[in-house]
């Protein structure tokens, strides 16, 4: 079952359970996926692109949580946090810190990176290999730490 089909099933189950908050988050994700389909002129998106969209939506929510907390609106921040948990169910199992470090070290060896100047190419290669199982921020920090 593709992630898009899973989204459809989740929407149906949220409707049947009358879970308005979950349903709202799922519909927002479906809308974002629909816009991407229109933009790319395709009927269905590959799972890798679907995961990328989910990650973008989660990042938007995290930014909103930060802003709401700064603005003294904890109730809105809580709503955004709940949406993040709903969206995270569509992400693949994240890499453990040890696995991510191993992947970064392998990629540094493969690309022949020797200094911080090569950071961009290493990060790009690691993100391609991780395929949505690690955040860009953590990849960047780790690459920066491991490169001399």
C-alpha positions in Angstrom: 0.0 0.0 0.0 1.5 3.4 -1.0 1.6 6.2 1.5 -1.1 8.1 -0.6 -3.4 5.1 -0.2 -2.6 5.0 3.5 -3.6 8.7 3.8 -7.0 7.9 2.2 -7.6 5.1 4.7 -6.5 7.3 7.6 -8.9 10.0 6.5 -11.8 7.5 6.3 -11.0 6.1 9.8 -10.8 9.6 11.3 -14.2 10.4 9.7 -15.7 7.3 11.2 -14.2 8.0 14.6 -15.4 11.6 14.4 -11.9 12.8 15.3 -12.0 16.3 14.0 -8.5 17.3 15.0 -6.9 14.3 13.3 -9.1 14.7 10.3 -8.1 18.4 9.9 -4.4 17.5 9.9 -4.9 14.7 7.4 -6.9 16.8 5.1 -4.2 19.5 5.2 -1.7 16.9 4.2 -3.9 15.6 1.4 -4.3 19.2 0.1 -0.5 19.7 0.1 -0.1 16.4 -1.7 -2.8 17.4 -4.2 -0.9 20.7 -5.0 2.3 18.8 -5.5 0.5 16.4 -7.9 -0.9 19.3 -9.9 2.5 21.0 -10.0 4.2 17.9 -11.2 1.3 16.9 -13.5 1.1 13.3 -12.2 -1.7 11.1 -10.9 0.1 9.8 -7.9 3.4 10.8 -6.2 6.1 8.3 -5.5 6.6 7.6 -1.7 9.9 9.5 -1.6 8.2 12.7 -2.8 5.3 12.1 -0.4 7.7 11.8 2.5 9.3 15.1 1.4 5.9 16.8 1.5 5.2 15.4 5.0 8.6 16.6 6.2 7.8 20.1 4.9 4.5 20.2 6.6 6.0 19.0 9.9 8.7 21.8 9.6 5.9 24.3 9.1 4.2 23.1 12.3 7.4 23.2 14.3 8.0 26.8 13.2 4.4 27.6 14.2 4.8 26.0 17.6 7.9 28.1 18.2 6.1 31.3 17.2 3.0 30.5 19.3 5.1 29.8 22.4 7.0 33.0 21.9 3.7 34.8 21.5 2.2 33.3 24.7 -0.4 31.2 22.9 0.1 27.7 24.4 -3.3 26.4 23.3 -2.4 27.0 19.6 1.1 25.5 20.1 -0.6 22.4 21.6 -2.8 22.1 18.5 0.2 22.3 16.2 2.1 19.7 18.3 -0.9 17.3 17.9 -0.8 17.8 14.2 2.9 17.0 14.1 2.2 13.7 15.8 -0.5 12.9 13.2 1.9 13.7 10.4 4.8 11.8 11.8 2.9 8.6 11.4 3.5 8.9 7.7 7.3 9.1 8.0 9.6 6.1 7.8 11.3 4.8 10.9 14.0 7.4 11.7 17.7 6.4 11.7 19.3 6.0 15.1 22.1 8.4 15.9 24.6 5.5 15.5 23.3 4.5 12.1 23.2 8.1 11.0 26.9 8.6 12.0 27.9 5.4 10.2 26.1 6.6 7.1 27.8 10.0 7.2 31.2 8.4 7.7 30.6 6.0 4.7 29.5 8.9 2.6 32.5 11.1 3.5 34.7 8.2 2.5 32.8 7.6 -0.8 32.9 11.3 -1.8 36.5 11.8 -0.7 35.6 14.9 1.3 38.5 16.3 3.2 37.4 19.7 4.5 34.4 21.8 5.4 34.3 23.1 1.8 33.0 19.7 0.8 30.1 19.8 3.3 27.4 20.6 0.8 28.1 17.6 -1.4 28.3 15.3 1.6 25.1 16.5 3.1 23.3 16.1 -0.3 24.5 12.5 -0.7 23.6 11.6 2.9 20.1 13.1 2.5 19.6 11.0 -0.7 20.7 7.8 1.1 18.7 8.6 4.3 15.6 9.1 2.2 13.6 11.0 4.8 14.7 9.0 7.8 16.8 11.8 9.2 16.4 15.6 9.5 18.6 17.9 7.5 19.6 19.8 10.6 21.0 16.7 12.4 22.7 15.6 9.2 24.3 19.0 8.8 25.5 19.1 12.4 27.0 15.6 12.2 28.8 16.3 8.9 30.2 19.6 10.3 31.4 17.7 13.4 33.0 14.8 11.4 34.8 16.9 8.7 38.0 18.6 9.7 
